[in-house]
Amino acid sequence: MKQITSARNEQLKHAAKLLAHGKTRREHGQTVIEGVHLLQVYLQAGGEPLQVYVPENKRHLSEVAALLAQLPENRITLASAGVLSKISGLAEAEEVLALIEIPASGALPQQGDCVVLDRVQDPGNVGTIMRSAAAAGVKQLVLGKDCADVWSPKVLRAGMGAHFLLNVFDRADLAQWCAGYAGNVWATALSETNERNLYGMDLTLPAAWVFGNEGSGVNAELLARVTGCVKIPMAGQTESLNVAMAATVCLFEQMRQRL
């Protein structure tokens, strides 16, 4: 196997730039996944990493060895102790890293179940919504231009592998997309003229769910194009839910009705 002994190695310098900068990820169409779990999910989904960097002191651990057995030897590079910790943002200093191609998006979906994110900027919220969508059986995720970078390390970690279970379409013009979508489009936003109780709705037909910015909600232009606004009933004096929690409630109510 190839071996790297310094973080100044050109391959690792490239990986470090991918971890740090969205512009670099977009220019190269690549990102880096961190940790054994993400690599496991990626391989199970049929992914083929460009290169896997393995801390030399972990190569013989059972779960690491099992992963390496699935890869051609020329895709594996061993790294000396401490090298990978210098480019990774993980608290765990020595972890497996994998360089991968970002899957091509293709044309935006015009039908079928979708989750749509409008200016959701917290990486943890984006990743959590992705996990909920995958768990609720929704396979398509559409993100507007001002969302957190879906292929950033923080979103990848929060998604826990959901990226590789979904069809991801990012940096979309959501108002334009919404005009061509063939189905109901529901937004979790309150409206004086169109307020629907989530638990009184028929959610058995394919639909797109729009979840908006953590502070300001769904933008007005997009809101004007949706089929209706959905209210999640809450007890007491609570006014709102975290966007990731609201998305989870809506998607699982949809799944419950369809079971």
C-alpha positions, -999 to 999 in steps of 0.1 A, spaced: 0 0 0 10 36 -5 21 55 25 21 92 36 42 105 64 35 142 62 4 165 61 23 185 35 18 157 10 0 171 -21 -29 146 -18 -36 155 18 -33 193 10 -60 188 -16 -81 168 9 -76 196 34 -89 222 10 -119 201 2 -127 198 39 -123 236 44 -138 252 13 -171 249 -5 -157 266 -35 -130 239 -38 -156 212 -35 -177 227 -63 -147 233 -86 -135 197 -83 -168 179 -78 -153 162 -48 -156 160 -10 -141 141 19 -161 118 42 -147 113 77 -150 82 98 -157 45 94 -195 47 97 -198 71 68 -175 50 46 -195 19 55 -228 35 43 -211 49 12 -198 15 2 -231 -2 10 -248 23 -13 -225 12 -41 -200 41 -38 -165 38 -51 -141 61 -32 -113 77 -52 -89 72 -23 -91 61 13 -66 74 39 -61 51 68 -42 58 101 -15 32 102 -23 23 138 -59 15 129 -55 -6 98 -58 -39 117 -89 -30 137 -117 -54 126 -141 -28 113 -114 -10 94 -99 -42 80 -134 -53 68 -137 -20 49 -103 -22 34 -110 -58 22 -137 -43 -1 -113 -19 -18 -86 -23 -44 -52 -19 -29 -44 11 -52 -73 30 -36 -58 27 -1 -31 50 14 -17 45 49 -9 76 69 16 78 97 5 86 132 -9 121 137 -9 131 100 -46 129 93 -55 147 126 -38 178 111 -64 182 83 -96 167 99 -120 186 120 -130 156 141 -124 155 178 -112 119 174 -77 126 162 -70 96 141 -99 86 118 -103 71 83 -109 97 56 -122 90 21 -120 112 -10 -151 108 -31 -168 123 -61 -199 143 -54 -228 125 -72 -242 143 -102 -276 158 -95 -292 157 -129 -325 174 -137 -346 186 -108 -375 163 -99 -409 173 -112 -429 148 -93 -428 124 -64 -421 130 -27 -395 157 -20 -381 176 9 -373 212 -1 -350 234 20 -352 272 17 -322 290 33 -317 264 60 -283 275 71 -274 254 102 -254 223 91 -268 202 119 -304 210 109 -297 202 72 -281 168 82 -309 160 106 -336 167 81 -317 144 56 -317 116 81 -354 121 88 -362 122 51 -344 89 45 -360 73 75 -395 84 64 -390 70 28 -386 103 10 -358 99 -15 -355 134 -31 -339 165 -14 -339 199 -31 -319 227 -16 -320 264 -24 -290 285 -32 -286 299 3 -286 267 23 -257 253 42 -233 234 18 -248 200 17 -215 183 10 -196 201 38 -180 180 66 -205 192 92 -235 183 71 -220 150 62 -214 141 98 -249 153 109 -265 133 80 -249 101 93 -249 85 58 -283 99 46 -265 116 17 -259 82 1 -296 72 5 -311 103 -12 -311 120 -45 -296 154 -37 -303 185 -58 -286 216 -45 -283 253 -53 -317 253 -70 -340 283 -79 -368 271 -57 -395 295 -69 -389 285 -105 -388 248 -95 -420 250 -76 -439 264 -106 -431 233 -126 -436 207 -98 -466 183 -105 -481 178 -71 -490 194 -38 -464 216 -22 -468 221 15 -449 246 36 -446 246 74 -454 283 76 -484 300 92 -507 320 71 -539 339 81 -557 328 49 -546 292 46 -537 274 78 -541 236 78 -538 213 108 -512 187 100 -532 159 116 -563 167 96 -547 165 62 -547 137 37 -510 130 30 -514 99 10 -505 115 -23 -470 124 -34 -460 159 -22 -431 183 -17 -425 196 18 -409 231 21 -390 239 52 -376 274 57 -349 295 73 -344 290 110 -353 327 118 -374 340 90 -391 309 76 -400 303 40 -394 334 17 -424 352 5 -419 345 -33 -418 308 -27 -446 309 -1 -469 325 -27 -465 294 -50 -472 266 -25 -504 247 -23 -509 255 13 -494 262 47 -493 236 74 -496 242 111 -482 216 136 -505 217 167 -486 224 199 -497 224 235 -491 253 260 -474 285 251 -449 270 226 -448 290 194 -426 270 171 -403 240 167 -368 238 155 -369 234 117 -354 199 118 -379 188 144 -408 203 124 -396 184 93 -394 152 112 -429 155 126 -444 162 92 -425 135 73 -434 108 99 -470 118 99 -470 114 61 -454 80 65 -478 70 92 -508 77 70 -493 56 42 -485 25 63 
